[in-house]
C-alpha cells in the first residue's frame, strides 16, 4: 500500500510538472530561494529564451529590473498570505529590454520536495504603453484647456483693470484743467475786487463740486483695480496648493471678482452666504472648480437667449457635517438624455471650438479627491443647479485627512 501511495504521489507530481511545461499560458515555478524549476514555453518566449532548459540556468532575480522587488515584496507576501494577486513588475528580457508583467503567484506544496512559488505571468507592455500614451494625450488636452482658460481670464482681467484705469486717467486730465480753471478764478477774483467776487465764487463752487466728483470716481477706480489684483493673488497663489482650512464664502467672493468679465454682460449674481464652518482643502483647486461652474452658468444663460438679464444664485449652507455650495442659473437647462454624461471626459454640448469637455470632468475629480461630491439637477428651459459638498474642517485636535490630488492638471493654475 505504501509503495502504491508513493507511485500515486510520483504520478501526480509528474502530471503537475507536465501540465506546467505544456500550459498555453506563461507559467513559471520557482523555489522560495529563486531557483527556476519549471517553465512553460510561453514564459521562455516572453523573456526571449530558447526554452525551459536555458531559462532554468538564470536566477529568477535576474528577470527583475529591480531584484529587490522579489526579495522585499514577493517573498514576504507569499510567506504571510500564501498568494499574491495582480501585482505589476518591471522585468527584463534576455536582450535587456524592459517589459511590464502582471503576475498572480501562489504557494504550492509537492510531495517530492519543499513548497514552490507558482506564477502565472501576463505581458502587459503594450497595454501599459497605450495607457501612458493616452495619459500624455489627455495631459496635452488638459494643457490646451488650461491655456484656453488662462487666455479668457487674462482678457477679462485686462478689461477689468483697463476700465477703471481709463476713467482714472480721464479724471487726472480733468483735475489738471480744473486746477488751471481754479487758479484763473482766484486770479480773476483778486483783480476784480469786491464787484467780481460773486461771479468768481459761483464759478469756484462749480469747479469744486466737479473736482470732488472726480476724486470720488478716481478713488473708486483705484479700489476696483486693487480688488482685482488682490483677487488674482488669492485665486491662484502657489501656496494654496497645500491643504489649509479655508473660508469658502471668501473663496466665492474672490472667484466672482476674477470671473466678473465672463458674467457681467449676461447675468446678475445673487449671493446667499450662510454661517458655514471652514473646509480643509487645496484652496487654489477649489477656486478653479468654482470658476468653472460660474463661467458655465454664464454661458448657459447666454445660450438660452431669453430676454433681459439672467441670474446666477450662489448659496452656501451646512448640511450635516458637510459644507454645501449651490450654484444655480436661469439658463437653458440640461436635457435628461444628456444628464448621465455631463461629467464624462471630452463630452460637451457647446459648439465646436467653444469647449473641450474637460471642465466638469476635472471639477468633479478635484471635488472627489477632497472627499466631497459634485452633483447637478436641472429643468430644461429653466436652468441648472450644481451642488458641491465638502466635509467641514475636523474639530480642534484632529489632524486634517490627507487628500490625493487627481492625476491631471487643474483647470488653470
C-alpha positions as CSV (number, residue, x, y, z in Angstrom):
1,X,0.0,0.0,0.0
2,X,2.8,2.4,0.9
3,X,4.5,1.5,-2.4
4,X,1.2,2.2,-4.2
5,X,0.8,5.5,-2.5
6,X,4.4,6.5,-3.4
7,X,3.7,5.6,-7.0
8,X,0.4,7.6,-6.9
9,X,2.3,10.7,-5.5
10,X,5.1,10.4,-8.0
11,X,2.5,10.1,-10.8
12,X,0.6,13.2,-9.5
13,X,3.8,15.2,-9.3
14,X,4.9,14.2,-12.8
15,X,1.4,15.1,-14.1
16,X,1.7,18.5,-12.5
17,X,5.1,19.3,-14.0
18,X,3.9,18.1,-17.3
19,X,0.9,20.5,-17.1
20,X,3.1,23.4,-16.2
21,X,5.5,22.8,-19.1
22,X,2.7,22.3,-21.6
23,X,0.5,25.1,-20.4
24,X,-0.8,27.6,-23.0
25,X,-0.4,30.4,-20.5
26,X,3.0,31.7,-19.4
27,X,3.6,29.7,-16.1
28,X,6.8,29.9,-14.0
29,X,7.6,27.7,-11.0
30,X,10.5,28.6,-8.7
31,X,11.8,27.6,-5.3
32,X,11.5,30.2,-2.5
33,X,15.2,31.0,-2.8
34,X,14.8,31.9,-6.5
35,X,15.8,28.8,-8.5
36,X,13.6,28.2,-11.6
37,X,12.4,24.6,-11.6
38,X,9.8,24.6,-14.4
39,X,8.6,26.9,-17.1
40,X,6.1,26.8,-19.9
41,X,7.0,27.6,-23.4
42,X,5.1,30.9,-23.2
43,X,7.3,32.1,-20.3
44,X,10.5,31.3,-22.2
45,X,9.2,33.2,-25.3
46,X,8.1,36.1,-23.1
47,X,11.7,36.6,-21.7
48,X,13.4,35.8,-25.1
49,X,14.9,32.4,-24.2
50,X,15.0,29.3,-26.5
51,X,13.3,27.1,-24.0
52,X,12.9,25.9,-20.4
53,X,16.4,24.5,-20.0
54,X,18.1,27.7,-21.0
55,X,15.7,29.7,-18.7
56,X,16.4,27.4,-15.8
57,X,20.0,28.4,-15.8
58,X,19.1,32.0,-14.9
59,X,18.3,33.0,-11.3
60,X,14.8,34.4,-11.1
61,X,16.0,37.6,-9.5
62,X,17.8,38.4,-12.8
63,X,14.5,38.6,-14.5
64,X,13.5,41.6,-12.4
65,X,14.7,45.1,-13.4
66,X,14.9,45.7,-9.6
67,X,15.8,42.4,-8.0
68,X,14.7,43.8,-4.6
69,X,11.1,43.6,-5.8
70,X,11.2,39.8,-5.3
71,X,13.1,39.7,-2.0
72,X,11.3,42.7,-0.4
73,X,7.8,42.3,-1.8
74,X,7.1,39.0,-3.5
75,X,8.6,36.6,-0.9
76,X,7.3,38.3,2.2
77,X,3.8,38.5,0.7
78,X,3.8,34.8,-0.2
79,X,5.1,33.7,3.2
80,X,2.5,35.7,5.0
81,X,-0.5,35.3,2.8
82,X,0.2,32.3,0.6
83,X,-0.7,34.2,-2.6
84,X,-0.2,37.5,-4.4
85,X,-2.7,38.7,-7.0
86,X,-2.4,41.2,-9.8
87,X,0.9,42.6,-9.0
88,X,2.8,44.6,-11.7
89,X,6.6,44.4,-12.0
90,X,9.2,45.8,-14.4
91,X,11.1,42.7,-15.7
92,X,13.9,42.2,-18.1
93,X,14.2,40.1,-21.3
94,X,17.3,38.2,-22.4
95,X,18.3,41.2,-24.6
96,X,18.0,43.6,-21.6
97,X,14.9,45.2,-23.0
98,X,12.3,46.1,-20.3
99,X,8.7,44.6,-20.2
100,X,5.8,45.2,-17.8
101,X,4.5,42.0,-16.3
102,X,1.3,41.4,-14.4
103,X,1.7,38.4,-12.0
104,X,-0.5,36.1,-10.0
105,X,1.5,33.9,-7.7
106,X,0.6,31.2,-5.2
107,X,2.5,28.8,-2.9
108,X,2.1,25.1,-3.8
109,X,3.2,22.1,-1.8
110,X,4.5,18.9,-3.6
111,X,5.2,15.5,-2.1
112,X,8.5,15.3,-3.8
113,X,10.0,18.4,-2.3
114,X,9.5,21.7,-0.4
115,X,7.0,24.3,-1.3
116,X,7.2,26.1,-4.6
117,X,6.1,29.5,-6.0
118,X,3.8,29.1,-9.0
119,X,3.3,32.3,-11.0
120,X,1.1,33.0,-14.0
121,X,2.5,35.9,-15.9
122,X,1.0,38.3,-18.4
123,X,3.0,40.7,-20.6
124,X,1.1,44.0,-20.4
125,X,3.9,46.1,-22.0
126,X,1.7,47.1,-25.0
127,X,-1.2,47.8,-22.8
128,X,0.9,50.0,-20.4
129,X,2.3,51.9,-23.4
130,X,-1.2,52.5,-24.7
131,X,-2.3,53.8,-21.3
132,X,0.7,56.0,-21.0
133,X,0.2,57.4,-24.5
134,X,-3.4,58.1,-23.6
135,X,-2.3,59.9,-20.4
136,X,0.1,62.0,-22.4
137,X,-2.7,62.9,-24.9
138,X,-5.0,63.8,-22.0
139,X,-2.3,65.9,-20.4
140,X,-1.9,67.8,-23.7
141,X,-5.6,68.3,-23.9
142,X,-5.7,69.5,-20.3
143,X,-2.8,71.9,-21.1
144,X,-4.7,73.2,-24.1
145,X,-7.8,73.7,-21.9
146,X,-5.6,75.4,-19.3
147,X,-4.2,77.8,-21.9
148,X,-7.6,78.5,-23.2
149,X,-9.0,79.4,-19.8
150,X,-5.8,81.4,-19.0
151,X,-6.4,83.4,-22.2
152,X,-10.0,84.0,-21.4
153,X,-9.2,85.1,-17.8
154,X,-6.3,87.3,-18.9
155,X,-8.6,89.1,-21.4
156,X,-11.2,89.5,-18.7
157,X,-8.8,90.7,-16.1
158,X,-7.2,93.1,-18.5
159,X,-10.6,94.6,-19.2
160,X,-11.5,94.8,-15.5
161,X,-8.3,96.7,-14.9
162,X,-8.3,98.8,-18.0
163,X,-11.8,100.2,-17.5
164,X,-11.1,101.9,-14.1
165,X,-7.7,103.0,-15.3
166,X,-9.3,104.8,-18.2
167,X,-11.5,106.9,-16.1
168,X,-8.7,107.4,-13.6
169,X,-6.7,108.8,-16.5
170,X,-9.6,110.9,-17.7
171,X,-10.1,112.3,-14.1
172,X,-6.5,113.1,-13.9
173,X,-6.7,115.2,-17.1
174,X,-9.9,116.9,-15.8
175,X,-8.3,117.6,-12.4
176,X,-5.4,119.3,-14.2
177,X,-7.7,121.5,-16.2
178,X,-9.8,122.2,-13.1
179,X,-6.7,123.2,-11.2
180,X,-5.9,125.7,-14.0
181,X,-9.5,126.9,-14.0
182,X,-9.5,127.3,-10.2
183,X,-6.3,129.3,-10.5
184,X,-7.9,131.5,-13.1
185,X,-11.0,132.1,-10.9
186,X,-8.8,133.1,-8.0
187,X,-6.8,135.4,-10.1
188,X,-10.0,137.0,-11.6
189,X,-11.4,137.5,-8.1
190,X,-8.2,139.1,-6.9
191,X,-8.1,141.5,-9.9
192,X,-11.9,142.4,-9.8
193,X,-12.1,143.2,-6.2
194,X,-15.5,143.0,-4.4
195,X,-17.6,143.6,-7.6
196,X,-16.3,140.4,-9.2
197,X,-16.4,138.2,-6.1
198,X,-19.9,136.9,-6.5
199,X,-19.4,135.6,-10.1
200,X,-16.0,134.2,-9.2
201,X,-17.4,132.5,-6.2
202,X,-20.1,130.8,-8.3
203,X,-17.5,129.6,-10.8
204,X,-15.4,128.4,-7.9
205,X,-18.2,126.4,-6.3
206,X,-18.9,124.6,-9.6
207,X,-15.3,123.7,-10.1
208,X,-15.0,122.4,-6.5
209,X,-18.1,120.2,-7.0
210,X,-16.7,118.7,-10.2
211,X,-13.3,118.2,-8.5
212,X,-15.0,116.4,-5.6
213,X,-16.8,114.1,-8.0
214,X,-13.6,113.4,-9.9
215,X,-11.8,112.5,-6.7
216,X,-14.6,110.1,-5.7
217,X,-14.6,108.4,-9.1
218,X,-10.8,108.1,-9.1
219,X,-10.7,106.5,-5.6
220,X,-13.4,104.1,-6.7
221,X,-11.3,103.1,-9.8
222,X,-8.2,102.6,-7.7
223,X,-10.3,100.4,-5.3
224,X,-11.5,98.3,-8.2
225,X,-8.0,97.8,-9.5
226,X,-6.8,96.9,-6.0
227,X,-9.7,94.4,-5.6
228,X,-9.0,92.8,-8.9
229,X,-5.2,92.4,-8.3
230,X,-5.9,91.1,-4.8
231,X,-8.4,88.6,-6.0
232,X,-5.9,87.3,-8.6
233,X,-3.3,86.9,-5.9
234,X,-5.8,85.0,-3.7
235,X,-7.2,83.0,-6.6
236,X,-4.0,81.2,-7.7
237,X,-1.4,81.7,-5.0
238,X,1.2,78.9,-5.2
239,X,0.9,78.2,-1.5
240,X,-2.8,77.5,-1.9
241,X,-1.9,74.0,-3.2
242,X,-1.3,73.0,0.3
243,X,-4.2,71.7,2.4
244,X,-5.4,74.5,4.6
245,X,-8.5,75.5,6.5
246,X,-10.5,77.7,4.0
247,X,-13.4,80.0,4.2
248,X,-15.5,79.0,1.1
249,X,-17.6,82.2,1.3
250,X,-14.4,84.3,0.8
251,X,-13.3,81.8,-2.0
252,X,-16.6,82.6,-3.8
253,X,-16.2,86.3,-3.4
254,X,-12.6,86.1,-4.8
255,X,-13.8,83.9,-7.8
256,X,-16.6,86.3,-8.6
257,X,-14.2,89.2,-8.9
258,X,-11.9,87.1,-11.2
259,X,-14.8,85.9,-13.3
260,X,-16.7,89.2,-13.4
261,X,-16.0,89.9,-17.1
262,X,-17.4,86.5,-18.0
263,X,-20.8,87.0,-16.5
264,X,-21.4,90.8,-16.1
265,X,-22.9,91.3,-19.6
266,X,-25.3,88.3,-19.3
267,X,-26.3,87.9,-15.7
268,X,-26.7,89.4,-12.2
269,X,-25.1,87.5,-9.3
270,X,-27.0,86.9,-6.1
271,X,-25.1,85.5,-3.1
272,X,-26.8,84.0,-0.1
273,X,-23.9,83.3,2.3
274,X,-24.7,81.1,5.3
275,X,-22.7,80.9,8.5
276,X,-20.5,77.9,7.4
277,X,-17.5,76.3,9.1
278,X,-14.1,76.3,7.3
279,X,-13.2,73.4,5.0
280,X,-9.8,71.6,4.8
281,X,-8.9,71.9,1.1
282,X,-6.4,73.0,-1.5
283,X,-7.9,76.5,-1.9
284,X,-6.5,77.1,-5.4
285,X,-8.1,73.9,-6.8
286,X,-11.5,74.7,-5.2
287,X,-11.3,78.2,-6.6
288,X,-10.9,76.8,-10.0
289,X,-13.9,74.5,-9.6
290,X,-16.0,77.5,-8.5
291,X,-14.7,79.4,-11.5
292,X,-15.6,76.7,-13.9
293,X,-19.2,76.4,-12.6
294,X,-19.7,80.2,-12.6
295,X,-18.4,80.6,-16.1
296,X,-20.6,77.6,-17.3
297,X,-23.6,79.2,-15.6
298,X,-23.0,82.5,-17.5
299,X,-22.6,80.6,-20.8
300,X,-25.8,78.7,-20.2
301,X,-27.7,82.0,-19.7
302,X,-26.2,83.4,-22.9
303,X,-27.2,80.2,-24.8
304,X,-30.8,80.4,-23.5
305,X,-31.3,83.6,-25.4
306,X,-34.0,84.8,-23.0
307,X,-35.0,88.4,-23.0
308,X,-33.3,90.5,-20.3
309,X,-30.5,89.5,-17.9
310,X,-30.3,86.1,-16.3
311,X,-29.5,85.4,-12.6
312,X,-26.7,83.3,-11.1
313,X,-27.6,82.5,-7.4
314,X,-24.8,81.2,-5.2
315,X,-25.9,79.7,-1.8
316,X,-23.7,78.4,1.0
317,X,-25.1,76.3,3.8
318,X,-24.2,73.5,6.1
319,X,-25.7,70.0,5.7
320,X,-24.8,67.6,8.5
321,X,-21.0,67.6,8.7
322,X,-20.6,69.0,5.1
323,X,-20.5,72.5,3.7
324,X,-22.8,72.8,0.7
325,X,-22.4,75.3,-2.1
326,X,-25.2,75.6,-4.7
327,X,-24.6,77.5,-8.0
328,X,-27.9,77.9,-9.8
329,X,-28.5,79.7,-13.1
330,X,-31.6,80.7,-15.1
331,X,-30.1,79.3,-18.4
332,X,-31.3,76.8,-20.9
333,X,-31.1,73.8,-18.6
334,X,-29.7,70.3,-19.3
335,X,-31.8,67.7,-21.3
336,X,-32.5,64.5,-19.5
337,X,-30.7,62.5,-22.2
338,X,-27.5,64.5,-21.6
339,X,-27.6,64.4,-17.8
340,X,-25.9,61.0,-17.3
341,X,-22.9,62.1,-19.4
342,X,-22.5,65.6,-18.2
343,X,-19.4,64.8,-16.1
344,X,-17.8,62.4,-18.8
345,X,-14.4,63.5,-20.1
346,X,-14.5,65.1,-23.5
347,X,-18.3,65.3,-23.5
348,X,-19.6,68.8,-24.3
349,X,-22.9,70.3,-25.6
350,X,-21.1,73.5,-26.6
351,X,-20.4,74.4,-30.2
352,X,-17.1,73.2,-31.8
353,X,-14.3,75.3,-30.5
354,X,-16.3,76.6,-27.5
355,X,-15.5,73.8,-25.1
356,X,-13.2,70.8,-24.7
357,X,-15.5,68.7,-22.5
358,X,-12.9,68.7,-19.7
359,X,-14.1,71.3,-17.3
360,X,-16.8,69.4,-15.5
361,X,-14.8,66.1,-15.5
362,X,-11.8,67.8,-13.9
363,X,-14.0,69.7,-11.5
364,X,-15.7,66.5,-10.2
365,X,-12.3,64.8,-9.9
366,X,-11.0,67.7,-7.8
367,X,-14.0,67.6,-5.5
368,X,-14.0,63.9,-5.1
369,X,-10.2,64.0,-4.3
370,X,-11.2,66.2,-1.4
371,X,-13.7,63.5,-0.2
372,X,-16.6,65.5,-1.5
373,X,-19.3,65.3,-4.2
374,X,-20.3,67.3,-7.2
375,X,-23.9,66.8,-8.5
376,X,-26.3,68.5,-10.8
377,X,-30.1,69.0,-11.1
378,X,-31.8,70.7,-14.0
379,X,-35.1,71.5,-15.6
380,X,-34.9,72.2,-19.4
381,X,-35.7,75.8,-20.1
382,X,-35.5,76.9,-16.5
383,X,-31.8,76.4,-15.6
384,X,-29.5,74.1,-13.7
385,X,-28.1,73.9,-10.2
386,X,-24.6,72.4,-9.5
387,X,-24.1,71.4,-5.9
388,X,-20.7,71.0,-4.2
389,X,-20.4,69.2,-0.9
390,X,-17.2,69.2,1.1
391,X,-16.5,67.9,4.6
392,X,-16.1,70.6,7.1
393,X,-12.8,71.0,9.0
394,X,-12.4,68.5,11.8
395,X,-12.8,69.7,15.3
396,X,-9.7,71.2,17.0
397,X,-7.2,68.5,17.9
398,X,-8.0,66.2,14.9
399,X,-5.4,66.2,12.2
400,X,-6.8,67.0,8.7
401,X,-7.0,64.0,6.5
402,X,-4.7,63.8,3.5
403,X,-6.2,64.4,0.1
404,X,-4.9,62.7,-3.0
405,X,-4.7,65.2,-5.9
406,X,-6.1,64.0,-9.2
407,X,-3.6,62.7,-11.7
408,X,-4.3,65.5,-14.0
409,X,-3.7,69.3,-14.1
410,X,-6.3,71.5,-12.6
411,X,-8.5,73.7,-14.8
412,X,-5.9,76.5,-14.7
413,X,-3.0,77.2,-12.4
